Amino acid sequence: MSPRPPDGRNARELIAALSASHFNDRALALAELVRRGPASTAALVDALPTAGGELRARIAQGLAEIGDPASAEVFAAMLGDADEQVRARGAQGLARIGDARAVDALLQTIDAYPDILREPDTLSTDGLTDFGPAVLPRVVPLLKAPGLMTRARAFLVLRRIFPRLAGGGDWQSLWVEFGRYLPAAEQPQRDAAADRWIAWVERQAL
């Protein structure tokens, strides 16, 4: 199979193609914008304010996947968007560029834009996991969050990061010792177990 010829479209034409009726056309346009990296940033940023619906979400995805530090304030503004995917992409973008606001943004959007193929995963559970043990003191208090799915996602991040803790011990043994925390358990049981996890994390040298 011969290689695909270079895409001669400019950034504005590629952005217009993000609204194409066929999935492959949209995917190819997005991939090309991301491949060009920061050269696509200005056109995507210019298009974002007037775009709506799925186009707005795809523009936000392109910006987040490019991860241009010049987009830092755009990512921060996206956290207040009405569209949960745009909010999640804002947090993803801040994490990609290592912005100091990233952890707060990921916690704020932990429930935004669930991955239907990897429930209860979201972009922000992935981002928090990537940060590693240092983020656990901010995550484990969410084991006591009012919402079931918020608790489930915090527990997911804790379980994924746990093996990376130096001297963390055996997960199953600690889980039993700390009261068998489950996000859907009755509140007195789960809160008591959560308190033990919170105290344990506080004792770790993170």
LINWO-V689656 format. One record per run of one state. SS is the DSSP state (a for helix, b for strand, c for the rest). FROM is the first residue (numbers start at 1). LEN is the number of residues. If there is no record, write none. Layout:
BEGIN
ss = <SS	SS>
from = <FROM	FROM>
len = <LEN	LEN>
END
This chain:
BEGIN
ss = <c	a	c	a	c	a	c	a	c	a	c	a	c	a	c	b	c	b	a	c	a	c	a	c	a	c>
from = <1	11	18	23	36	37	49	53	67	69	79	84	97	102	109	114	115	122	123	145	148	163	171	178	187	204>
len = <10	7	5	13	1	12	4	14	2	10	5	13	5	7	5	1	7	1	22	3	15	8	7	9	17	3>
END
